[in-house]
Amino acid sequence: MYKNLSPGAIGIRDFGLVQTLELAQKTGFSGIDFNIREAAQLADEKGVDYVRGLFNDAGVRPGIWGLPVAWNKDEWHDGLADLPQLAAVGQAIGAMRTQTWVPPSSDTRAFDDNFNWHVDRFGPIAEALKPYGIRFGLEFIGPKTLRPADKEAFIYSMEGMLDLAKAIGTGNVGLLLDAWHLYTSGGSMSDLDKITNEDVVSVHVNDAPEGLTMDEYNDHDRRLPMETGVIDLGTFMRKLSAMGYDGPVTPEPFSKRVNSIEDPHEAARLTASYMDKLWEAGGVA
């Protein structure tokens, strides 16, 4: 596994591929999240070897590209139409993982109807990605505050998301596993003994604020990994190592402290320092 930078997750906006690669290289990250449409446009203009060379020259690996399909909108087929072309670019540059998140409640659909609706939406997407070897990660969202009583509850746990991946049935769908969501969903680190590297497409790491009950956590009020020690991230990392996880590990702290830093390099360096603490706590080589 490797330390992966998602600029938007630490409040850095409007950074393109070249800027993000430079930022990662200078601040201690081995991989980056990026926009696959931007990469495809560069490949069209300058060739795929040019894009591959940007990563190689920086010594930085492709991490995750966000799913370029508005799957929860009526016009979702528009994004599906060019997904094979984008997946081919991903394959050509070694970017073999994409992801999205799944809302844990619905305004209109009861659980079973919502489950089937998600299978119907994600199935064609996964099928389009499969010929290119692209793995598709789905993130469950844990905090109870996002499952209000006036809405229909949906999947919010690791086990539930694994059930959805299995129902999709294409073999290339797995988890975007976030330590924050594992914790706030009421899951435990022992749950990770039930899964393998094949189940995990991507990993996010965060810590939680102190002094709150499980029912009080707000999804947009987190902490840098290892900042508070509320989440047992050392054990989390050891479990990932034990299963042989080989993908990106991305901090996603949604931190007012980090977001207030105006210098992107300073924000990334601070975040990287906490990732170093995480690596040490988990005994990761």
Residue pairs with C-beta under 8 A, 6 or more apart in sequence:
1 203
1 240
1 241
1 245
1 246
1 247
1 248
1 249
1 284
2 30
2 31
2 61
2 247
2 248
2 249
3 28
3 29
3 30
3 31
3 249
3 272
3 275
3 279
4 29
4 30
4 31
4 32
4 33
4 61
4 63
4 64
4 248
4 249
4 250
5 20
5 23
5 24
5 27
5 29
5 31
5 32
5 33
5 63
5 250
5 268
5 271
6 32
6 33
6 63
6 64
6 250
6 251
6 252
7 13
7 15
7 20
7 23
7 32
7 33
7 264
7 268
8 33
9 33
9 250
9 251
9 252
9 253
9 254
10 251
10 253
10 255
10 258
10 259
10 267
10 268
10 271
11 255
11 258
11 259
11 260
11 261
11 267
12 23
12 264
12 267
12 268
15 23
15 264
16 35
16 38
17 34
17 35
17 38
17 39
17 42
17 51
17 54
18 54
20 32
20 33
20 34
21 32
21 54
21 55
21 58
21 60
22 58
23 29
23 264
23 265
23 268
24 30
24 31
24 32
24 58
24 60
24 268
25 58
25 59
25 60
26 265
26 268
27 265
27 268
27 269
27 271
27 272
28 269
28 272
28 275
28 276
29 60
29 268
29 272
29 275
30 60
30 61
31 60
31 61
31 62
31 63
31 248
32 60
32 61
32 62
32 63
33 63
33 64
33 65
33 66
33 248
33 250
34 62
34 63
34 65
34 95
35 65
35 66
36 65
36 66
36 68
36 86
36 89
36 90
36 95
36 98
37 68
37 86
39 51
39 65
39 89
39 90
39 93
39 95
40 85
40 86
40 89
42 50
42 51
42 54
43 50
43 51
43 89
43 92
43 93
48 89
48 92
48 93
51 89
51 92
51 93
52 92
52 93
52 94
55 61
55 62
55 93
55 94
61 94
61 248
62 90
62 93
62 94
62 95
62 96
63 95
63 97
63 202
63 247
63 248
63 250
64 95
64 97
64 98
64 99
64 137
64 202
64 248
64 250
65 90
65 95
65 97
65 98
66 98
66 99
66 100
67 98
67 99
67 100
67 125
67 136
68 79
68 83
68 86
69 76
69 79
69 80
69 83
69 125
70 76
70 78
70 79
71 79
71 100
71 121
71 122
71 125
72 103
72 121
76 121
80 124
80 125
80 128
83 125
83 128
83 129
84 128
84 131
84 132
87 128
87 129
87 131
87 132
87 134
88 132
89 95
90 96
90 98
90 132
90 134
91 132
91 133
91 134
96 133
96 134
96 135
97 134
97 135
97 137
97 201
97 202
97 247
97 248
98 129
98 134
98 135
98 136
98 137
99 136
99 137
99 138
99 139
99 176
99 201
99 202
100 137
100 138
100 139
100 176
101 138
101 139
101 141
101 176
102 118
102 138
102 139
102 140
102 141
102 154
102 155
102 161
102 164
103 141
103 146
103 154
104 140
104 141
104 142
104 146
104 147
104 153
104 154
104 155
104 156
105 146
105 147
105 148
105 151
105 152
105 153
105 154
106 114
106 151
106 152
106 154
107 151
107 152
108 152
109 117
109 152
109 154
110 152
111 152
111 153
111 154
114 152
114 154
115 154
115 155
115 164
115 167
118 164
119 164
119 167
119 168
122 136
122 138
122 164
122 168
122 173
123 168
123 169
123 170
125 136
126 136
126 168
126 170
126 172
126 173
127 170
129 135
129 136
129 172
130 170
130 171
130 172
133 172
134 172
135 172
135 173
135 174
135 201
136 172
136 173
136 174
136 201
137 173
137 174
137 175
137 176
137 200
137 201
137 202
138 161
138 164
138 165
138 173
138 174
138 175
138 176
139 161
139 175
139 176
139 177
139 178
139 181
139 204
140 155
140 156
140 157
140 158
140 160
140 161
140 175
140 181
140 185
141 156
141 181
141 219
142 156
142 157
142 178
142 180
142 181
142 182
142 183
142 184
142 185
142 186
142 187
142 217
143 181
143 184
143 217
143 218
143 219
144 184
144 214
144 215
144 217
145 215
145 216
145 217
145 218
145 219
146 156
146 219
147 153
147 156
155 161
155 163
155 164
156 181
156 185
157 185
157 186
157 187
158 175
158 177
158 182
158 185
158 187
158 191
158 195
159 191
161 175
162 175
162 195
162 199
164 173
165 173
165 174
165 175
165 199
174 198
174 199
174 200
174 201
175 195
175 199
175 200
175 201
175 202
176 201
176 202
176 203
176 204
177 200
177 202
177 203
177 204
178 203
178 204
178 205
178 206
178 252
179 203
179 204
179 205
179 206
179 225
179 231
179 233
179 236
180 204
180 205
180 206
180 207
180 208
180 222
180 231
180 252
181 204
182 189
182 191
182 192
182 236
183 208
183 230
183 231
184 208
184 214
184 217
184 219
186 214
189 232
189 235
189 236
189 239
192 236
192 239
192 240
192 243
193 239
195 243
196 243
196 244
197 243
197 244
197 245
197 246
200 240
200 243
200 245
200 247
201 247
202 247
202 248
202 250
203 240
203 245
203 247
203 248
203 249
203 250
204 249
204 250
204 251
204 252
205 225
205 233
205 236
205 249
205 250
205 251
205 252
205 275
205 278
206 222
206 223
206 224
206 225
206 231
206 251
206 252
206 253
206 254
207 222
207 223
207 224
207 225
207 226
207 227
207 228
207 229
207 230
207 231
207 233
207 253
208 217
208 222
208 223
208 228
208 230
208 231
209 217
209 221
209 222
209 223
209 228
209 230
210 228
210 230
219 254
220 254
221 254
221 256
222 252
222 253
222 254
222 255
223 230
223 253
223 255
224 251
224 253
224 255
224 257
224 258
224 270
224 271
224 274
225 233
225 251
225 253
225 274
225 275
225 277
225 278
226 233
226 274
226 277
226 278
226 281
227 253
227 274
233 278
233 281
233 282
234 278
234 281
234 282
234 283
236 282
237 249
237 278
237 279
237 281
237 282
237 283
237 284
238 282
238 283
240 249
240 282
241 282
241 283
241 284
249 275
249 278
251 271
251 274
251 275
253 271
258 267
258 270
258 271
259 267
261 267
261 270
278 284
